[in-house]
């Protein structure tokens, strides 16, 4: 995709990016609903505080439990 510079174009990119982000979220939710192991792993990693690597290791343990 290419964007031509011009007046009023600055807002277009942000709006499209926001739409794509929403679609990404919906696609991810669809996959997580169909793949329970992924849901368990990502619930352990996403939106948590602390070390990401440690969270990943905990996710692997939870996934295999």
Secondary structure, 3 states (H helix, E strand, C coil): CCCCCCCCCHHHHHHHHHHHHHHHHHHHHHHHHHCHHHHHHHHHHCCCCCCHHHHHHHHHHHHHC
